[in-house]
């Protein structure tokens, strides 16, 4: 249902007819299962809505989003539920407090400036050179940070993988900084959506208790259950209840940010007569989506707002082709709820996966859940927690295009060999994670002595100690606050389907900035928090599983210094083997020598922890509960 390249509903010309929920997850009250669909005159321009008794009636849309409904007043009772989309806060909001000049007053000035300079490439599309000018000249941001925000937003928008590969090829071909800037100058973003994206960075700074003007948050009763049964408030990027509270607290400011200048008062606030344009509501669809009567089909906000039964409540005027600010805000607040397909729903109502086994002698029980079967036309979610002292390896349709959260896994080896959408690794210890290509981001937080091996679009890490990252990435790794003894190294493994999976998510071998990290936060000037792994400590990594596919070597090869170190080490092995052969040992001496080598090798396996990995590769006994999926 959620392949990595699948387009969302907001990219289609018109939404498909709603269908009843096909699983246990029913975010709105369950409805009768009988449906009647009448063929519309133009099926590509219709919305369907529920009638009394659980049936559906078609209503064709007119120009500007209005329409004539063939049903009676019962249609007006249809309930609209809206929520914050998963990806903007999960992948768009950097997990670091934003610069002070990305606050509300400065973004309002930026919005007014962009509209005034529309002819210069600022509105309705904001070109990279103009954003660089605004960010560096007006907001006093560094050019690197300006590009970071710009490219992060670009990656959130639906992109055809071949187009991403062509862009990467063009950037890799640039021979100078001037060529690179010339190539980037071809890029542009939707101005209003980008303003919302910049405002969303406040998610990592705003105190929700203060923002809600005294309301208790989070309350013990309302706290979302975490993967280990505790509150899930540790990560605002994942917590859908935090997203809901943030939007409610800042909805007025966001709407005012999207208003045309003439709709604002002298103090830059909305008035009782302010109108919100349709393009502004379309931009708000970047953050908000919803459904009708729990139909199981997800629509972007603007299609629901222009649906005729909602126009009386949200203040849409066909003559002005705009919405009343006050009515629209009131309608949004009345319809907003927590995301029924977010992490909370995945934990409570998702499918439990028996991928891991219970380890004898421990009370820890691995918990793995996914919402693949209950999320229509959106990227799935997989949450793994408390995998302990074992090897877990999967290449599964369940993982394709999924947002993966790995939480509190210790002394384990985890292989997820499928194309993924994003991966978050939190509070893990003494473990190795080998990931398939990650389309958007890998974030590692509060981990000790873990190794991450991945091809990914972006990598960020915070509050880690003694961790090693073997990555191939077209963006600079982000080293945020609280890290110690970080080691960066080139990507050093392969599996047969790797290059096919890379093409599927639009990742190429060049450019590769694994060795050029960007430091943000308090340690932004302290380069001692990381090192490049010395070539003398570098070894390739072998994935110990058989698969079908054509990849037989490390994509893109290895940097010269690391390849040279491997060659020298291989020469030493050959010399040693030659010495043993020329020693002319007797049969007893060879046997004694072999026993000595095996003994030393066994000691090395125990000292390095590799003995545990080898033991965990033994296939599970017949009748075990480890399941495919």
N, C-alpha and C positions, 0 to 999 in steps of 0.2 A: 504493500500500500504506500510505502514511503521511501521509494528508491531515491538515491542521492540526487539524480537529475530531474526528479519530478517537479512540475510547475505547480505553484499554489493557485488557489481559487482566484486571487486578485490579479493574476496574469491572464486569465481567460476573458473572452469577450463577454460572456454572460454565465452566471452560475448554473450548474446542472440542477435538475429537480431534486429537492430534498428527499432523503430516504430515512426510514426509521433506524434508530440505533441498533447495531448488529451485535451488541455485547452487553456485558453487565454494567458498564459505565453509562449512566443516564444522568447527565448533569441537571436536567430539568425533569419535572414530574413525568413518569412514564405514560405513554399514550396507547390507545388501542392499535392493534396491528393491521387493521384493514385500511387500504388506500384505494382511491380512485383518481386516475389522472386523465384529464381531457386533453387531447392533442391541441396545442396552441397554434395560432396562425403563423407565428414565427418562433419556433422553439429556441432560437438563440437569444431571444430578448424577453424571457419570461421569468417570473418568480412564481413559485407555488406556495400556497398557504393552506393551513389546516382549517377545515370546517367542523361544525359540531358533529359528534359521532366518529371522529377520527378520520375523516376523508379529506382529500385535497382538491383545491380548485385553482385553475390557472388565472393569472392576471397579467396582461401584457403591459410592458412599459412604454410610455410615450417619450417624446423628446424631452430632454432635460431631467429625466428620471421620474416624471409623473406617470399616470396610467389609469386605465379604466378597469375597474374590478367587476367581474361577472358574478361574484358571490354576493351574498347578503351581508347584513351587519355582523354576522357571527365571525367574519374574517377579522374584524377590529379587535377581537379578543386574543388574537395571536400574541404570544409572549416573545419578546426579543431579549436575548441574553448577550451581553458584551463582556469581553475580558481583554487583558493585556496579552499581546502575542508573546510567545516564549522567546523568540530569538533576539529581539532588540535588547532587552535587559541581560539576557544570558550571554550573548556574544558581543553586543555593541558597547555596553558599559564597561570601561576599563576598571579593574578591581583596584583602583588607586584614587585618592582624592583628586579632583580636577583642579587646574589652575584657577585662582580667584577671578581672573578675567573671563572665565566661561560662565560666570553667574548671570542671573536674569537681566540686570541693567545693561550689561554689555551685549548680550544676545539681542535685546530689543534694538539697540543702536545698530547692530549688524543687520538685522532684518530691514530697518529703514534704509540703511546704506545700500543694501543689495537691490531694493526696489528702485531707488533713485538711479542706480547705475545699471539698469536692466540692459541698456544698449551696449554695455561694455562686457557682457558675458557674466552678469551676476544673477539675473532673474529672467525666466523661471528656472533656468539651469545655471548652476554655479560651476564655472570652469576652474581647473586647478590653479592656473596663474592668478586668478582673482582671489581665490581662497587663500593662497599663499600670501598675497598682498594684505588681505584683511587680518590673517592670523599673525603675521610677523610685524606688520606696520601699525595695526590698530590694537590688536589684543596682546601684543608683546610676547607671543609664543615663539619658541624656536622652530626653525624650518623642519627639523626632524619630527617634532611633535605634531606640527601641522600636517605633515604627510602621513603620520601614523593615524590620525583621526580620519583623514580623507580615504586612505586605502582600507581602513577597517570598515567604514561605511559602505564602500564599494563592494566589499566581500559579502555583505549581508543581503545585497540585492540579488535576485535570481540571475544567474549567468550560465550561458551555454558553455560546457567544458571546452569545446574546441576554440571558442573565442578567448577563454582564459589562457589556453596554451599558446595561441598566437600572440597575445599580449606579453606573456612571459618570454617568448622567443624574441620579440622586438626589443624588450628591455635588456635581455642578455646580449643582444647585438650592439648595444650602445658602447662606443669606445671612449666616451668622455662624459663629464658631468653635464656639459652643455647638450650633448646628444640625449642624455637621460631626461633632462628637463624638457627638451623639445618633444620627446615621446610622451611624457606625462601631461604636457599641455593639451593633448588631444582628449583628455578625460574630463568628464563633468558629472555632477550629481544634481538631483532635484533639490532646489534651494530650501523649500519649506520642510521637506523631510530631513534634510541635513541639519536644520536648526533644531528640530525635535531630537535628533540624535545627539547633538551637542548638549542640549538641556538634560538629556537622560544621563549624562555623566555625573549629575548631582546625586544619583542613586548611591554612589560610593562615599558621599560626604554627609548628606542630610540626615539628621536625627529624626526618625519617624515619630518618636514620642513628642518631640517639640513641634514637628510639622503638623501633627494632627491636633494642635492647640489644646493639649491637656488630656486627650483621650488616652486611656491606658493601652499601650502597645509595646510588645505583644502581650496579650493576656495569656495566662497559663492554659485556659480552656481552648483558646483559639490557635495556639501554637501548632504548626504543622509537624507531623511526626517525622523524625529524622530516620535515616537508614538503620540506626541502631536502637530505634524506639524512643529517641530523645527529640527535643525540639530541633527543627531544621533551620533555625535562624542564623547559623554560622555563616552562610553564604547568601548575601542578598541577590547575587546574580542568578541563583537557582530557586530562591524562595518565591513562589507565586503569590503568597500572601503579602510579602514585602512589595512586590510589583503593584498589586492592587491598592495597597495603602499609599504608595508613592503617587500613583496616578490621581487618586482622589484628593490628595493634599495639594497637588500642583496642576490640576486640570485647568483652573481659571488662567493661570500664568501661561500654560501651553497654548490655550486658545487665543489669548491676547497676543502671543508671539506670532500667530499666523494671520492676524487681522491686517487689512490694508491700512495705511497711515490715516486716511480720512475717517476711519471708523474708531479712532482712538481719541480720547480727550487730551487736553493740554498736559495732563500728568501721565500720559501714555497708558491709560486704563480704558477698558470698555465702558460704554454708556448703555443706557436702557434701550437705545435705538440702534446699537451696533449690529451689523450684519456679518455673518461668516460666509465667505465664498465657498462655492463647491470645490474649488481647487484646494482650499484649506482643509476641508473635510476629507478629500482624497489623500492629502498628505498625512492626516491623522490616522488613516488606515495603515500607515507604517507601524503604528503602535497598537491599534485596536482591531479586533475581529469579533465575530459572533455568530449566532445561529438563531433560528426561529423555532420556537416550541420544541426544542430538543430534537430537531429533525435529523441530526447526525451529519449535516452538511455545514461546513464553515464558510462564511462569507466575509469579505472585507467590510469595514465600517461604512464606507460611502455607498455601497449597494444597499445596505440595510437602511441607512438614513434616507435614501431616495425612494424607498419602498412606500407606496401610497398610504397604507394604514399607519405608518409612523410619522407622516408629514405633519399631521395636526399636533402631535406631541412635541416634535423637535423644531417647529416653527419654520418649516420650509415654505418659501414663497416662490411660486412658479414665475410670477411677473419679474421678481428681482433675481431669480435663479440663485438664491442665497438663503441662509438660515438665520433666524433670530438668535443672537448670542445667548441671551438668558434662557430661552426655551431649549436650545440645543444643549447647553450645559446641564440644565435640569434633567433633560431626557437621558443624557449620558450617565449622570450620577444614578438615576433610578434603574438603569439597565446593567450597570457594571457589577460584576461579580468576580470571584477568583477563577483563574483559568481551570476549566474542568478537565483539561488534558495536560496539566502541569505535573510537577514532581509530587505534590500531595496526592493527586488522583492516581498517579502511577503506583505509589506506595500502598494506597488503600484499596484500589480496585484493579490494578494491573495484573497481568498474568505472572505467576511465580514460576521461575525457571530453575530446574534441578540440575544446573550446570556443575556445581561444586559438590564435594563430598564432605561428610562429617568426619573430622579427624579424631581418631581414638585418643582418649586421655584429655580431652578439652571440652569445656562446656560451650565454646563459641560455635555458633551455627551460622554458616554463610547464608546471606539473603540476597537473592538476585531477582529483580522484577522488571518487566517491560510493559509498555502500553501499546505495542504494535497492533494488536487486534482491536483496539478501542479508539484509535485516533484517526479520523478520516482525513486524508489528503494533507497531512502535515508530517513533519519529520518525527520518527518514533523516538522513544526515550528508553534507555536501559540503565538501571541503577544496581550497582554491585556493592555489597558491604560484607566485611568480616570474613573474607576468604583468607584462610590461615594455613600455613605450612603445606601448600600443595601447588601443583601445576594445573592451570586452567587454560585450555586452548580451544578457540572457536573460530570458524569461518562460516558464517551463517547469514541467511536472509534477514534474520531478526536484527542483525547489527548494521545492515546496509543503510547508510544515510542516517544513522542514529546519533542522538546526543547521549553520551555515555558519562555517567558519574561513578567513579571508583572511590570508595570510602572505607577507611580503617581496615585495609588489607595488610597483613603482616607476613613476612618470611615466605613469600609466594612468588611464583613465576606465572604471569598472565599474558597470554597471546590472544589478541583480537585481530585476526587477519582478514578483515573485510574493509571496504571503503566506508569511512565514518564521517559524520558531520562535525562533531566536536567531542572533546574528551576533557573531563575535569578529574584530577587525582588529588584527593584530600586526606590528610592525616594517615598516611601509609608509612610503613617502616620496613626496611631491609627486604625490598622486593624489586623485581624486574618486570617492566611492562613493555611488551613489543606490540606496536600498533600498526594496523593497516593505514593507508594514506588518510589524513584528516583534512577535510575540505576547508574548514575555517580556523579552528584554534585548539591548542592543547594548553591547559592551565594547570599548574602544579602548585599546591598550597599546603603549607604546614606538614611537610614530609621530611623524613630522615633516612639517609642512606638508601635512596631508591635510584634505579637506573631506568631511563626512559629512552626507547629506541623508536623513532618515528619519522616518516615523511609528512610534513604538515605545513599549512599555509602560514601559521603564526604560532609562536611559543611564548608563554609568559610564566613566570614563577615568582612566588612570594613566600617568605618565612620558611625556606628550606635549609637543610643542613647536610652537607656532605653528599649531595646528589650529583649524578652524572647524566648528561643529555647527549645522545648520539642522534643528531637531527640533520635533515635536509630541508631547508626552508627558504622561500623566496623573500622573506621579510626578516628584519633584525629581531633576534630574541629579546624579549622584554624582561629585564631583571628589576623587579619591584622591591619593596621594602622588606627587611628582615632576613635576607639570605646570607648564608655563610658557606664558604668552601664549595662553590659551584664549579663543576668541571664541564666544559663544552668540548665536544668531539665530533668528527664527521660521521655521517651515517655509514654503517659498516656491516649490513646484512642484506639478505634478499630472500624472497620465497617465490615460487613459480608464477603466481598471479599478480605480483607486485606492480609491474608496469601497466598491466591492464587496469588495475584498480587506480593507479595514478592518473591515467587518462580519463577515467570515469569521473573523477572529482576535479579535473582541470589543473593538475600539478605537474610541472616539468622538472628536469634536473638542473636547469639554469634559469634565472640566477640563483645562487645559493649563499646566504649570508649567515651560515651557522657560526662563524667565527667573528662576527661583528655585532655584538649585543648593544642594546640601548638601555642605559640605566635611568630609571625614573624613581622619584621619591626621595627619601632622606639620604640614601646612599648614592645619589646621582653622580657624585664626583669621586666616589671610592671604588676604584677599579680593582682593589684587592679582594673583593667579594667573589670574583670569578677568576678562572684560569683556563687556558686552552690545554687540553690533555697533552702531555708530552708524548711525542712519537714512541719513545722507549716504553711507555706504559700501554700502548695501543695494540689491541688484538681484534681480529674480525670475530663476528658472532654468527654462529650456525643455528638456524631454526630447525629443530629436530623432528620435522613432520613432512610427510610426503603429500604433495598436491599436484594437480594437473596445471600446466601453464608453460609459458615460454621464457620466463625470466631466469637466467642462469648465472648472473653476476650482479654486483652492486650497481644500481643505476647511477650513471655519471662518474663511476670510478672513485678513486681516493685521491686526496691531495698528494703532491709529490713527496713531501717529507714523510707522510705516513706509509705510503707505498714503499718508499726506500727502506723504512724501518722493518717492514714485513719481509722484504727481500733479504735484508741482512740477517734477520732471525732465521729465515728458511735456509740460508747458506750455512749458518752455524749448525743447524740440525743435520744437514747433509754431511758436513765435516765430521760431526760426531758419529754418524752412522758409518762413515768410511773408516774412522778409527776403530770402531768395534769390529768391523769386518776384517780389518788388517791385523787385529790383535791375535788372531789364530788361537782363540780360546778352545779348551777341550770341552767335551760334552758336559761334564760336571761344572766346569767354570761358567759355561753359558747359562746353565740352569741356575746356578747361584747368582749370577749377574742379573738374570731376568727377575728372580725373586726380590733382589735388592731394588731394582727399578720399580717394580710393582708396589713394593712397600712404600717407597718415597712418593709415588704417585697417589697412593691411598691417603697418605698423610696430607698431601697437598689438597686432595678433594675435601677432606674434613676441614682443614684450615680455611679454605676459601668459601665453604658452604656449597660447593658444587656437588657434593655427595647427596645432599637433599634433593637437588634438582634432578639428578640421575635417577634416584629412587622414585621420585614422583612421576617419572615418565613411564613407569611400568603400567600397562593397561589395567583398568579397574576390573575387579573380579566380576564374574557373571552374576547378574542379579543385582548389581549395584544400582543406585538411584540417579547416577549421573545421566542426564538426558541430552538428546540432540535437540536443536532448535535454532 
